[in-house]
Amino acid sequence: MTTLLEARYRAVLRLLPAYYREAREDEMVETYLWDVDPDTQEQSRPTLAEVASIAALAVRTRLGAPGAPRGYARLGAAVRVFALYAVLLQAASAVVDWALALTWASNRAEGEGGAPILFGFTGHGPAQGALAVAQWTLPLLWTVGYFALVHDRRRLARAAVLPAALPTLWPFLGPLVGESVPADPGYAVTAALFAWLPALALCAAHHRDAPTVTVPGGSPGLVFLASCVVMGASIVLGPDAADAAWAPATCFAVGALAWLVLRVRRGLPGDPGEAFALAALGLLLCALRGAAVYPWLDVAPAALIDGALAQAAVLALLVTALAVVGVRESGRTVGEDAERATKG
């Protein structure tokens, strides 16, 4: 006879994918009920820790845990690629912003006898000063997260990217607790998604059972340096068109175009998971691109508007091409799986 506690455990276990429940559900229920007094099972329920553990296991088993069906393995691989490239963009963008801001402040200081960059950190009280320091330094943790991830220090990577994404929440919290001017809601939401989706994807998909991270195109350091160079050059060479989305979108466009060209020239089959991951990242950057320029359409210089429109068009073309590659390669792999199953 099924007790109420057993029914509750089985209800929670429905969070797990079907393939995992078929193999482990009865064993897990038996383990959970092992030391529970039968007389209390009609009044008991799973603890919050047990529910949280099952939810974490559900995420891990749906994102490519060992023994997962091919579909789940491909989904996990795609989410890991998305997290890797998005964290790389965030890391390079944070370093380039730091370098250009310090360079600008140094040049101003030489001409005016002071460092204007210090204005945001002083003269506003200790709380505002600490907040300014946090907003200035926390994004650098994206770099820590990227290098920790590529060196298989996954716990450190997770611990770094979550606080790195925190400054994107200030546009929502600042007006509630201080005198901050509310940001444009469209851009604030999009910027928060651009930070938190990669952070959460890294935490979910780069679990302890996931394969070791590999960075295509060279060593992780060279790829990071190349991304910084592309972002910095895009701002230096096109300062009139540069806004918050310009550098990361340009870097993505260069990288995605290189990915497509290499596969066409070498005749390599494209990885559908990688293609879809890049397409998802490009779509997110398209949204960021539009949200960054939309509030300034009536007042921004023509160069900025024209640059934003041209960049949006390039991103849209690349996303379409990547999606086409992903669909085509998915069809090819499905056909290969069907042929292999028929032969088997």
N, C-alpha and C positions, 0 to 999 in steps of 0.2 A: 504494500500500500504506500502510495506516494504521500509524503508529509508536505505541509505547507512550506517548510523551509527548503525542502528539496525542489519543490516547484519554483520557488523564488530563485534558487541558484540556477536552475535550468533557464529561467527567463533572462537572467543576467548573462548567461553564457551564450545566448542568441546574438550577442554582440560579435561573437567570433564568426569567422567565415565557415561555410558549411563543411568544407574539406577537413578543417581542424576539429570541428565538433564531432564529426563522424568517427574520427580516430581517438579522440581524447575526452569527450564529454562525460561518459560514464565514470571514467577513472578520476576526473577532476571532481565530480559530484561526490564520489566515495571519499576522496581525500578531505573535502570540505566538511563532510558529515561525520568524519571518523571519531572525533572526540566530543561531539555534541550529544548531550543527554537526550535520548528519544522522547522523554516526557516534556522537554522544552521546545521541541522542534516545531510545534504548532504556534508558538508565540515568538519565535526568533526570526531574524532576517539577516541577509549578508551585511557585513560591516562595510563602512565606506572605504577602508583600505582594500578589502577584497574586491569591491566594485572597481576601484581605481586600477588595481592590478589587472583585472580582466579587461578593462578598457585599453590599458597600455598594451596588453598582449594582442588585443584585437587589431590595434593599429600596426603592430609589428608583423603579425601574420598576414595582413592584407598588403604589406609593402615588401614582400620578397623574403620572408623567413625561409630557412632551409626546409625543403620538402614541399614548398608551396607550388601550386599549379603554375604553368607557364604564364597565364594571364596576370596573376598576382606578381610574379617575378618581374614581368615587363613593366607593370605599374610602379613597383618599387624602384626599378632602375631609372625610370623616367623622372620620378620625384627626386631621386638623388642627384641626377644631372641638373635638374632645375635648381635645386638648392645650391649646388656647387657653383654654377655660373652666376646665379643671382648674388650669392655672397661675395664672389670675386668682384662683381661690378660695384657692390657696396663698399668693399674694402678699398679698391682702387680709387673710387670717387672720394672717400673720406681722406685718403692720403693726399690726393691732388688738391682738394679744397684746402687742407692744412698748408700745403706747400705754397699755393698761390696766395693765400691770405697772409702768410708770414712774409712772403716776398713783397707784396703790396704794402704791408705795414712797415717793413724795413725801408722801402723807398720813400714812403711818406715821412717817416721819422727823420731821415737824412735831410729832407727838404724843409721840414717844419719844426725840427728840434724836439720832437716827442713821438711816442708810439701810439697812434690813434686806436690800435687794436685793444689797448688796455682799457679803453673807455667802457667796454661792456662788462668788465670784471671789477671795476672799482667805482666807488661813489654811489652805490645803490643799496648798501646794507649787506650784511653777511649772508642773509638768505638768498638774495638775488645774485650775489657774487658766486655763491656755491652752485646755484642753478646754472649760471652762465658757464662756469668751469665744467659742469657735468655735460651740458649741451655741446661744448667744444671738444671734450675729450672722449666721451662715451662712443661716438661713432668710430674712433680708431680701433675699438675692440672688434670691428668687422675684420680687420687685418689679422688680429689674433685668432679669430674664429676660422678664417680661411686657412692659415698655415697650420693650425692645430688639426683641422680636418684632413688636409692632404698628407699630414704626417701621422694619421691614424690615432690622434688624441681626441677621441670623439666627445668624451665628457668635458674636456676643456673647451672644445668648439661650442658645445651647447651652452656652457656657462658664459661664453663670451658674446655670442650673437644675441641672446635675449636682452641683456642690458644695452647692447649696441643699438637695438631698435627702440629703446625707451624714449629718446628725444622726439620721435615722431608723434608721441601721444601728447606732448606739451600744447600744441594748438588747441586741443580739446579741453585740457585741464587748466591751462593758464588763465583764460577769462573767468573761470569759476573761483580761483583762489587768489587772483591778483589783478593788476591793472593791464594785463596783456591785451593787445588788440586782437579780436578774433580773426583767424586766418580764413581765407576762402575755403568753404567747406569741401568743395569738389577736389581741390588740390590737397587739402589736409587728409582726406580719406584715401585718396590714391597714393599719396606718399606713405601713409601708414601701411597700406596693403603691400606696397613695394618693399617695405622693411619687414613686416611681420610674416608675410607668406613665406619668404625664404627662410626666416628664422624657425618658424614652426615646421616647415618641410625638412629642414636639417635635423631638428630634434626628433621628428617622427620617422624619417626614412633612413637616416644614418644610425640605426640602432646597432646593438652589439653583434647581431647575427648578419649584418649587411657586409658585402664584400669590401675589400680595401679600396679607397678612392684612388683613381688614376686621372691625371690631368692630360688630355690630349694636346698635342701641339708643342710639347717641350716640357722642361722641368717646371714645377710650380712657381719657382722664383722668377724664371724668365717670362712665363705667362703673365704673372702679376706685374712685372716691370713693363712689359709691352702694353698692358692695359693702362697703366699709369701714363705712359708716354702718349698713347693715342688720346686719352682724355685731356691731358695737359695741352697737347698740340691743338686739339679741337677748340679749346678756349683761347689759347694764345693767337691762333691764326684767324679765328672768327669771333672776336670779342663782342661785336655788335649783335650777333645772333645767339650768344651764350646765355642761357638761363639755367634754372635748376635741373632741367631734364636734358640739356644739350649734350653734356659730356658722356653720361652713361648710355644715352641712346646712340650716340656716334660710335662708342666702343662696341656696343652690341651689333650695330649694323656692319662694322668692319669684321668682327668675329664671325657673324652668321654668314656673311658673303664668302669669307674664306672657307668656312665649313662646306658650303654648297659647291664652290669652285673646285676644291680639292677632290670631292667625291665625283664630280663630273669628269675632271681631267684624268683621274686615276681609274675611273670606272669601278669604283668601290660601291658596294651596296650600302645604302644609308641605314642607320639604326633607327627604326621607327620610334623607339622610346626617346632617343636623343633628339630626333627631329621634332617630336611633339613637345618635348621639354623646352627646346629653343623657341618654338612657336608660341608656347604659353608665356615665356618670358618676354618675347617681343610684343605680344598682345598687352601685357601689363605695362610695358614701356610706351606703347601707343597711347594707352589711357593716361599715363603720367605726362606724356608729351602734350596731349590736348588740355589736360587740367592745368598745366603750368602756364600755358599761353592764353587760355580762354578769358580770364579776368582782365587781361591787358589789351584786348583786341582794339579797343577804342583809343588807347593812349600810347601804346608801344610803338617804337620806331618801325618803319617799314622793313628794315633789315631783319629785325627779330621776327616779325610775322612771316616774312618770306622764308627765312631759314627754318622756322618751326613747321610751316606747311610742307616744305620740301623734305624735311626730315620725317614728318609723319607719312608722306607718300612712300618714301624709301622703306620705312618700317612696315607699312601695310603690304608692300610687294614682297618683302622678305618673309613676313609671317605667312602669306599665301603660299609662297614657294616651299617653305618648310612644312606646312600642313599637307601640301600635295605630296611631298616626298614621304612624309609619315604615313599617309593613307596608302600610297603605292607600295611601300615596303611592308606595311601591315598585311596587305593583301597577299604579297609574295610569301611572307612567313606563314600565314594561315594556310596557303596552298601547300607549302612544304610540310607543315604539320599534318595536314590531311593525307598527303602522299605517304608520309612516314607511318601514319596510323594504318593506312590501307595495306602497306607492305608488311607491317607487323602482324 
